[in-house]
Amino acid sequence: MAASAPQIPSMPAGAHVQVNLPHIGLLPATVDSVQGDVVVAVLAVGDSRVKRLEGAEVAIEHATGRGINRYGGRLELNGARPEELHVTLVGGVERIQRREWARVDATLTVMVKGIDEPVGGATVTLNISGGGILVKDPFRMPLGIDVRIELEAQPGGEAIRALGRVVREPAQDQKGIRIDNIAREDEERLVRLVRERELAALRMARGR
């Protein structure tokens, strides 16, 4: 099967990004230009370790209003400017969980079922965010499985539907599920629900 063509990112010059480098991690940078499938980024602070990574697989992470877009590629260096990185993109864009999502306590009915494994069923949330949910897990769902989610935002109302992955186990009977795929309308409903709960909690804390 042929590899997917790289998706040209919509990152304007001056956009703040992070470059994920092997053995180093995330370094802040600014986009200088996008030339076809090559992103030129300049590190905010130079790092002498980068010069050993010529040809390595790296990624550029760009935060947007709907999440973090991650573009994988190969690194080329500018010998005259060691802080200038040229990343030739390979493959499509990956959207990863946004770290800035607000998280609120909420007890809501939710249906969680494994996509490839016969596990799951009706349970309740413990907290929710725009990027994931924490649920009571009487089913002992294994970490790493993909699941379908149907969250009852309002009793009798249309469910918020999404696809996710079980990614953490904070307690024996709890599972954290990361949302990986959700329609825009459902995402907006989920974020609105979180925001309403957050505002209600603030009003209660202020005695209103």
C-alpha positions as CSV (number, residue, x, y, z in Angstrom):
1,M,0.0,0.0,0.0
2,A,1.4,3.4,-0.9
3,A,2.2,5.8,1.9
4,S,-0.2,8.7,2.3
5,A,0.9,12.0,0.9
6,P,2.1,14.6,3.4
7,Q,-0.6,17.1,4.4
8,I,0.7,20.6,4.0
9,P,0.1,22.4,7.4
10,S,-1.7,25.7,7.7
11,M,0.9,27.2,10.0
12,P,1.6,30.9,9.2
13,A,5.1,32.4,9.6
14,G,5.5,33.4,13.2
15,A,3.4,30.6,14.6
16,H,4.6,29.2,17.9
17,V,5.2,25.4,17.8
18,Q,7.1,22.7,19.6
19,V,9.5,20.4,17.9
20,N,9.6,16.8,19.4
21,L,13.1,15.5,19.0
22,P,14.4,12.0,19.9
23,H,16.4,11.8,23.1
24,I,15.7,15.5,23.8
25,G,11.9,16.0,23.9
26,L,9.9,19.1,23.1
27,L,11.7,22.3,22.3
28,P,9.8,25.6,21.6
29,A,10.3,27.1,18.2
30,T,8.8,29.6,15.7
31,V,7.7,28.8,12.2
32,D,9.9,30.8,9.7
33,S,8.2,29.5,6.6
34,V,6.4,26.5,4.9
35,Q,7.9,25.6,1.6
36,G,5.8,22.9,0.0
37,D,6.2,19.9,2.3
38,V,9.2,21.4,4.2
39,V,8.6,23.4,7.4
40,V,11.4,25.7,8.5
41,A,11.3,26.4,12.2
42,V,13.7,28.3,14.4
43,L,14.4,27.2,18.0
44,A,13.7,29.7,20.7
45,V,16.9,28.6,22.4
46,G,19.7,26.7,20.6
47,D,20.6,23.2,21.8
48,S,23.9,21.7,21.0
49,R,22.4,18.2,21.0
50,V,20.3,18.9,17.9
51,K,23.3,18.8,15.6
52,R,23.6,15.0,16.1
53,L,20.0,14.4,14.9
54,E,20.5,15.1,11.1
55,G,18.1,12.7,9.3
56,A,16.2,11.7,12.4
57,E,12.4,11.3,12.6
58,V,10.9,14.2,14.4
59,A,7.5,15.9,14.8
60,I,6.2,19.4,14.8
61,E,3.3,20.1,17.2
62,H,1.0,23.0,16.6
63,A,-1.7,23.9,19.1
64,T,-5.0,25.1,17.5
65,G,-8.4,25.9,18.9
66,R,-9.5,22.3,18.5
67,G,-6.5,20.4,19.6
68,I,-2.8,19.8,18.8
69,N,-1.9,18.9,15.2
70,R,1.2,16.7,15.0
71,Y,3.2,16.6,11.8
72,G,5.9,13.9,11.5
73,G,8.9,14.3,9.3
74,R,12.7,14.0,8.8
75,L,15.1,16.6,10.2
76,E,17.6,18.5,8.1
77,L,19.9,21.1,9.6
78,N,21.3,24.4,8.4
79,G,25.0,24.4,9.0
80,A,25.2,28.2,9.1
81,R,22.3,28.5,11.6
82,P,22.2,25.5,14.0
83,E,19.0,26.8,15.5
84,E,17.2,26.6,12.1
85,L,15.5,23.3,11.5
86,H,14.1,22.0,8.2
87,V,11.5,19.3,8.6
88,T,10.4,17.4,5.5
89,L,6.9,16.1,6.3
90,V,6.1,12.5,5.9
91,G,2.5,11.2,6.0
92,G,-0.6,12.9,7.2
93,V,-1.4,15.0,10.2
94,E,-2.2,13.4,13.6
95,R,-4.5,15.2,16.0
96,I,-3.6,14.5,19.6
97,Q,-5.3,15.4,22.9
98,R,-5.2,19.0,23.9
99,R,-3.5,19.4,27.2
100,E,-5.4,22.6,28.1
101,W,-8.9,21.0,28.4
102,A,-10.7,22.0,31.6
103,R,-11.9,18.9,33.6
104,V,-15.0,18.9,35.8
105,D,-16.6,16.4,38.1
106,A,-19.7,15.0,36.6
107,T,-21.8,11.9,37.1
108,L,-23.4,11.1,33.8
109,T,-24.7,7.9,32.2
110,V,-22.4,6.7,29.5
111,M,-22.2,3.6,27.3
112,V,-18.7,2.4,26.7
113,K,-18.1,-0.6,24.4
114,G,-15.0,-2.2,23.0
115,I,-14.7,-1.9,19.2
116,D,-12.7,-5.0,18.7
117,E,-13.3,-6.7,22.0
118,P,-16.6,-7.7,23.6
119,V,-16.2,-5.7,26.8
120,G,-18.0,-2.7,28.3
121,G,-21.5,-1.5,28.8
122,A,-23.5,1.1,30.6
123,T,-21.7,2.9,33.4
124,V,-21.2,6.5,34.8
125,T,-18.6,9.2,34.4
126,L,-16.6,10.5,37.3
127,N,-15.3,13.6,35.5
128,I,-15.3,14.9,31.9
129,S,-13.3,17.2,29.7
130,G,-13.2,18.1,26.0
131,G,-10.5,15.6,25.5
132,G,-11.6,12.6,27.5
133,I,-13.6,11.1,30.3
134,L,-13.0,9.2,33.5
135,V,-15.5,6.4,34.1
136,K,-16.4,3.8,36.7
137,D,-15.2,0.4,35.3
138,P,-17.0,-2.7,36.6
139,F,-16.1,-4.4,33.3
140,R,-12.3,-4.5,33.9
141,M,-11.6,-3.0,30.4
142,P,-7.9,-3.6,29.5
143,L,-5.7,-0.6,28.8
144,G,-5.0,0.2,25.2
145,I,-8.3,-1.0,23.7
146,D,-10.4,1.2,21.4
147,V,-13.9,2.0,22.5
148,R,-17.2,3.6,21.3
149,I,-18.6,6.2,23.6
150,E,-22.2,7.4,24.0
151,L,-22.5,10.0,26.6
152,E,-25.9,11.1,27.9
153,A,-25.5,14.8,28.2
154,Q,-29.1,15.3,29.3
155,P,-31.7,12.7,30.4
156,G,-33.6,11.6,27.3
157,G,-31.5,13.8,25.0
158,E,-29.4,12.8,22.0
159,A,-26.1,11.2,23.1
160,I,-22.7,12.6,22.4
161,R,-20.9,10.0,20.4
162,A,-17.1,9.5,20.0
163,L,-14.4,7.0,19.5
164,G,-11.7,6.7,22.2
165,R,-9.0,4.6,23.8
166,V,-8.6,3.4,27.3
167,V,-5.3,5.0,28.4
168,R,-5.1,5.0,32.2
169,E,-6.2,3.3,35.4
170,P,-6.1,5.7,38.3
171,A,-7.9,3.2,40.6
172,Q,-8.9,-0.5,40.3
173,D,-12.5,0.3,39.3
174,Q,-11.8,3.4,37.2
175,K,-10.6,4.0,33.6
176,G,-9.5,7.1,31.8
177,I,-10.6,7.2,28.2
178,R,-9.0,9.6,25.7
179,I,-11.2,10.9,22.9
180,D,-9.6,10.3,19.6
181,N,-12.4,10.9,17.1
182,I,-15.5,13.0,17.5
183,A,-17.7,14.9,15.1
184,R,-17.4,18.6,15.3
185,E,-21.0,19.1,16.5
186,D,-20.6,16.6,19.2
187,E,-17.3,18.1,20.3
188,E,-18.9,21.5,20.6
189,R,-21.7,20.0,22.7
190,L,-19.2,18.3,24.9
191,V,-17.1,21.4,25.4
192,R,-20.2,23.5,26.1
193,L,-21.3,20.9,28.7
194,V,-18.0,21.1,30.4
195,R,-18.0,24.9,30.4
196,E,-21.6,25.0,31.8
197,R,-20.5,22.6,34.6
198,E,-17.4,24.7,35.3
199,L,-19.4,27.9,35.6
200,A,-22.0,26.3,37.8
201,A,-19.2,25.1,40.1
202,L,-17.7,28.6,40.3
203,R,-21.1,30.1,41.1
204,M,-21.6,27.6,43.9
205,A,-18.1,28.2,45.3
206,R,-18.9,32.0,45.4
207,G,-22.2,31.3,47.2
208,R,-24.4,32.5,44.3
